Amino acid sequence: MKAETIDWSQLPFSYMPLPSRYEAVFQNGCWQEKGLITETEIRLSESAAVLQYAQSCFEGLKAYSTRDGQVVTFRPELNAQRMIDTCRRLVMPEISIEMFVSAVDAVIRDNAAFIPPYGSGATLYLRPFMIGTNPVLGVRSADEFLFRVFATPVGPYFKGGVKPITLTVSDFDRAAPRGTGHVKGGLNYAMSLYAGHQAKAQGYAENMYLDAATQSKVEETGGANVFFITSDGKFVTPDSHTILPSITRRSLVTVAADYLGMQVEEREVYLSELPSFLECGLCGTAAIITPVGAIHDHGKMIEFPSGMEKPGPVCLKLYDTLLGIQTGQVAAPEGWLHRVL
Ligand SMILES: *Cc1c(COP(=O)(O)O)cnc(C)c1O
């Protein structure tokens, strides 16, 4: 794929191999950096820990072209720290924050021709991940690991005016109270595929998962955190140990409070209070905010006043402000943008 031939406005959210990626391997208790490589494939033992027992984790972040011609990543040290937390939980070796951030930087710089231009809506998506590579047969952790970072340009999620989506309250659990819901392991996605498939077969965009213990509180969807806007203009988002700590959600909390002057509540959110909210949005790196127009709950439909035609006004303001910060149109809080080029 030649960069010059890409129509940035038509890019899907899918994998396109770029010229180089970064690799490091963990052997005999330490990381060896291979640096930038061109090989897209990974050769593995058929009994590798990742294949037999799903010992894998990942991160996702983006490089943005800013208005004044820079290329930046957004709070990448939070992705690095989250990967460290995930690695601890999955008995995988930690990557230092410095090694993580410099690996991401190196991949962006070496594939600079594929960074979508400012204003195209497209971005360069970075996927750092780690897998256990040596053969295991009895259940145990690997002791050799591979860390890679690849990049792929992805299209704007808000293609041609975004339409709100409809969620359905799931009868499956995403995360156990003392499980792994708070870490970014591939395992959380493998077990969500069936539930996601069921939701889509019934015509819903995504599942809304409840807390496993009481089935009364809303947690998040399969791959995005959730927030609500109250009738008195507060930003409300669930506080739970079993949701994934989204960097977008943590940033929106600051945007709502410091940029839009809203009151913010991070607290338990009951399914029963959803009908009182004005707006609902999903948040994550891929789309920033996906507006939710309705949530199906066992035969009843909870319809938000913002409706199914367009995003609610507060969702739009949050989206515009955060995207503005990421692309240099709105002044960023100290330390939020990491300059790469
Ligand atoms: C990655 C992820 C998110 C979004 O996190 P961001 O840091 O905002 O991209 C939300 N929920 C789950 C389950 C995730 O895996």
The ligand as a Tripos MOL2 file, in Angstrom:
@<TRIPOS>MOLECULE
LIG
   15    15     1     0     0
SMALL
NO_CHARGES

@<TRIPOS>ATOM
      1 C1         -9.7390   -0.1650   25.8760 C.3       1 LIG1
      2 C2        -11.0710   -0.2440   26.5250 C.ar      1 LIG1
      3 C3        -11.8520    0.8980   26.7940 C.ar      1 LIG1
      4 C4        -11.4590    2.2840   26.3250 C.3       1 LIG1
      5 O1        -10.2950    2.7770   26.9130 O.3       1 LIG1
      6 P1         -9.5590    4.0450   26.2800 P.3       1 LIG1
      7 O2         -8.3090    4.1550   27.0740 O.co2     1 LIG1
      8 O3        -10.4500    5.2100   26.4800 O.co2     1 LIG1
      9 O4         -9.3440    3.7530   24.8400 O.co2     1 LIG1
     10 C5        -13.0550    0.7300   27.4710 C.ar      1 LIG1
     11 N1        -13.4900   -0.4840   27.8520 N.ar      1 LIG1
     12 C6        -12.7890   -1.6000   27.5960 C.ar      1 LIG1
     13 C7        -13.3240   -2.9130   28.0370 C.3       1 LIG1
     14 C8        -11.5570   -1.5260   26.9360 C.ar      1 LIG1
     15 O5        -10.8690   -2.6430   26.6900 O.3       1 LIG1
@<TRIPOS>BOND
     1     1     2 1
     2     2     3 ar
     3     2    14 ar
     4     3     4 1
     5     3    10 ar
     6     4     5 1
     7     5     6 1
     8     6     7 2
     9     6     8 1
    10     6     9 1
    11    10    11 ar
    12    11    12 ar
    13    12    13 1
    14    12    14 ar
    15    14    15 1
@<TRIPOS>SUBSTRUCTURE
     1 LIG1         1 GROUP 0 **** ****
